[in-house]
Amino acid sequence: MSPARILWVNWRDLRNPLAGGAEVHAHEVLTRLAAHGWDCTLVSHAVPGLPEREDESGYRIIREGGASTFNFTVWNQLPTWIDQTRAQIVVDDSNKIAFFAPWRTRVPVVALIHHLFGSAIFREASLPAALYVNLAERLVPRCYRDVPTMTGSSSARSEFLELGLRDVTDVGEGVDLAGYGPPAEGERDPGLLLYLGRIKKYKGLDVLLKTVAVLASSHPAVRLEVAGSGDDVPRLRRVARDLGIEERVVFLGRVSEEDKIRLYRRASVALNSSLKEGWGLTSIEANGCGTPVVASDVPGLCDSVRDGDTGFLVPFGDHAAMADRVGRILSDGALAARMHERCLAWASEHTWDRVAERTEEILERALGGT
């Protein structure tokens, strides 16, 4: 069937200062859908300094509503946006709180749900906010039960099927590896650990700081660089000071794409201590530079990290186990070299072209195509 007009709704777009893996996913897929002839519009919340309307890589961006209340903006404005863009299908990319688009329009809806917070929200938000998010997530099975739903990992698909959703497809995740690759000789820093991502409580960065504290005695050169932004930085600085490792931890803030690749190449091990992820894009990015990952054995990350092959998985919150696995990589040159090769091979299997093709198939099916 001929490509149609898509209205894609996500809390953020790629130029948002807090953009993460979900926004990369939306951008990469929309870029490819637009190249295939689909007429694509992305709606996200307004950001000071960014225009209300903008063209981006073949698709349009509309920015309206506040960062904390965007779900209410979507509920109120969705019919208007559909009329304005003449959209034939809506992609409900519920990356924070569900938009419940199927209850707001008769236009076909395809959901994209990377993950639900579940109990993790109670680690991140105040009790009233956590209860609100938890209540919204309890409505997800009712609203999306028979809606075609996309997700990025097999563990997330299993979780959603257990919740009662009936039509869930793992479309996978991709990585744009242009510019990535193994480091030059001597570029890798034998003591450098790296975290790259949003800095929020549910990401569990306390575990990484405790890991560094444990490793400091056996690996005197060990250091942690934290790249990304988020509201948990002040608390984590205090934790690092209390652990006596303040000089071993550097908070870099948000970094450019070029600096990100340089960090991946310099690091000996990338870390991810999150309680829950939709998949773990940064795991594959790190692997694209031959860098192994030690991460929490939780939904999403258990799909992006191949335990014992491209890194290690450890129980969430277990800093002793994380320190043990990181120590193995830092101490065993043969193990590290073997992981470097396997990381590069694993990363090469994940392409955005493949994700876009699977997404296109689901959109066509929802529109009545074959």
Stockholm file with secondary structure:
# STOCKHOLM 1.0

chainA/1-370         MSPARILWVNWRDLRNPLAGGAEVHAHEVLTRLAAHGWDCTLVSHAVPGLPEREDESGYRIIREGGASTFNFTVWNQLPTWIDQTRAQIVVDDSNKIAFFAPWRTRVPVVALIHHLFGSAIFREASLPAALYVNLAERLVPRCYRDVPTMTGSSSARSEFLELGLRDVTDVGEGVDLAGYGPPAEGERDPGLLLYLGRIKKYKGLDVLLKTVAVLASSHPAVRLEVAGSGDDVPRLRRVARDLGIEERVVFLGRVSEEDKIRLYRRASVALNSSLKEGWGLTSIEANGCGTPVVASDVPGLCDSVRDGDTGFLVPFGDHAAMADRVGRILSDGALAARMHERCLAWASEHTWDRVAERTEEILERALGGT
#=GR chainA/1-370 SS CCCCEEEEEESCCTTSTTCCHHHHHHHHHHHHHHHTTCEEEEEECCCTTSCSEEEETTEEEEECSCTTTHHHHHHHHHHHHHHHHTCSEEEEECSSSCCCGGGTCSSCEEEECCCCCGGGHHHHSCHHHHHHHHHHHHTHHHHHTTSCEEESCHHHHHHHHHHTCSCEEECCCCCCCTTCCCCCTTTSCTTEEEEESCCCGGGCHHHHHHHHHHHTTTCTTCEEEEESCCTTHHHHHHHHHHTTCGGGEEEEESCCHHHHHHHHHHCSEEEECCSCCSSCHHHHHHHTTTCCEEEECSTTHHHHSCBTTTEEEECTTCHHHHHHHHHHHHHCHHHHHHHHHHHHHHHTTCCHHHHHHHHHHHHHHHTTCC
#=GC SS_cons         CCCCEEEEEESCCTTSTTCCHHHHHHHHHHHHHHHTTCEEEEEECCCTTSCSEEEETTEEEEECSCTTTHHHHHHHHHHHHHHHHTCSEEEEECSSSCCCGGGTCSSCEEEECCCCCGGGHHHHSCHHHHHHHHHHHHTHHHHHTTSCEEESCHHHHHHHHHHTCSCEEECCCCCCCTTCCCCCTTTSCTTEEEEESCCCGGGCHHHHHHHHHHHTTTCTTCEEEEESCCTTHHHHHHHHHHTTCGGGEEEEESCCHHHHHHHHHHCSEEEECCSCCSSCHHHHHHHTTTCCEEEECSTTHHHHSCBTTTEEEECTTCHHHHHHHHHHHHHCHHHHHHHHHHHHHHHTTCCHHHHHHHHHHHHHHHTTCC
//
